[in-house]
Amino acid sequence: MDINAGDFVCFIGTSGSGKTTTLRMINRMINPTSGKILLNDEDVTKMDPVKLRRKLGYVIQDVGLMPHMTIRDNITLVPKLLKWSKEKRAQRAEKLIKLAQLPTEFLDRYPSELSGGQQQRIGVVRAFAANQDIILMDEPFGALDPITRESLQDLVLDLQKRLGKTFIFVTHDMDEALRLATKIVIMSEGKIVQMDSPDNILKHPKNDFVKHLIGEDRLIQARPSVTTVGQIMLKAPISISENASLHRALQTMHEKRVDTLLVTDDEDHLVGVLDIEQLDLGYHRKRPVSEVMNREIYFVHESSIIRDSVNRILKLGYRNIPVINQAGKLVGIVTRATLVDMVYDALWGQEDSGDDAVPELKNAVTAQQKKDTIAPAKGALDD
C-alpha cells in the first residue's frame, strides 16, 4: 500500500487485527519479519531507530506526558533532544499551545493540573513539536467522553488543514474513521481486507466482514455518513447583534418574516437566540437583545457528519440548528427539511434488500415529512 503526503489514513479492524502492530513497525518499535516499509524511498529497517522516531510524531491513548515536567518542557522534549536553542523552543511551545486552543499560562503548569481532555490536546500538538511531517496516532481518543472526543477530532482536522501533515491513525471507531480519514484501511488477522476512500468503502464494501464492521445503519445512510454539515448548510442565516435594541429585533423579524433570530457578538460568535415570545415578554424599545435572549443554544459544528445531525434533529424535533465553525462563529443553519430529503434519497436509493428495517425507516421519514407539512414546529428559523 502507498500513503501519500497529506493523506489522513485510518487503520480500523477488530482487536488483534494488526493495526497497532503496523503502526509500531513504522517507527521500529517492532521490526518487520518480512516485507519492507519505505519512508521517502528509504527502508526504515536500515535507518537509525532513534533518528527515525524523532522524524515521526507519536500520540497514544494514555497521553504519555511526563508528570514531573511542565507542559512547556513536555511539548519541547524532542526539540531539546535535537538541540534547538532555548529561544526557539520557547517560541515553538507558545505556537503549539495556541494551536491546542489553550491559554499560554498552561505552559508553566504540570499535567496533573489539567483535565484529561486538555492533557490530550497537549499530547496531540506535542507530536508537531519538531515540525514532523508524519504523525502516528494510536487510538488517542478512545478513553475520552464523546463530547471531548468530538472536540479533539475537530482539533486534529483543523491541524491537518492548517499544517498539511500526513496522519496515520489507529481506531476501533468506524464513525471516527469516516469523519477523519481520506483513506480507510480495514484489517483482519494481520491482512488488509479493503483500502479505499470512506465514500467508496460505504458504497462498495468488499465482503461480509467489511459490511459487518461498517454496520447496517451506516450502509443504509451512506450519503449522510460522509457528507458534513458545512456542505449542505444554508449560509448567511438571519441574525442580529446582541447589542441591537429589541425594537430593531422586532423590525428584523417583520422584514424577514421570521419569529426567531440568532444572536451574535461583534465578532460573529454565536451567543444566543431570540424568540418572538421572549421579545414580547421583555419588550422595551431601547432594551438590548442581550438582556432577554436565550443563552442555552443547541448548535452543530460545520465539520460534523450529517448522520449525527439527522439523528439529533429528527429525534429531538428541532426544525433548524445553527452551525458554527472551529472558532465558534456563526456560519450557517442546517434545516430539518434538508436532512429529511437527504435521508429520503439515501433510503429510496437503495435496491430492495429484503431488510424489514428499510420500509420501516421509509415510513418514519414519510411521517416526518407529513408532520412538517401539517404542523410546522414553532420558532423556526428562516429556511
Beta strands, then each sheet from edge to edge (+ up, - down):
strand 1: 8-13
strand 2: 38-39
strand 3: 42-43
strand 4: 56-60
strand 5: 134-138
strand 6: 166-171
strand 7: 183-188
strand 8: 191-196
strand 9: 234-235
strand 10: 239-241
strand 11: 260-264
strand 12: 270-275
strand 13: 300-301
strand 14: 320-324
strand 15: 330-335
sheet 1: 4+ 5+ 6+ 1+ 7+ 8-
sheet 2: 2+ 3-
sheet 3: 9+ 15- 14+ 13+
sheet 4: 10+ 11+ 12-
end
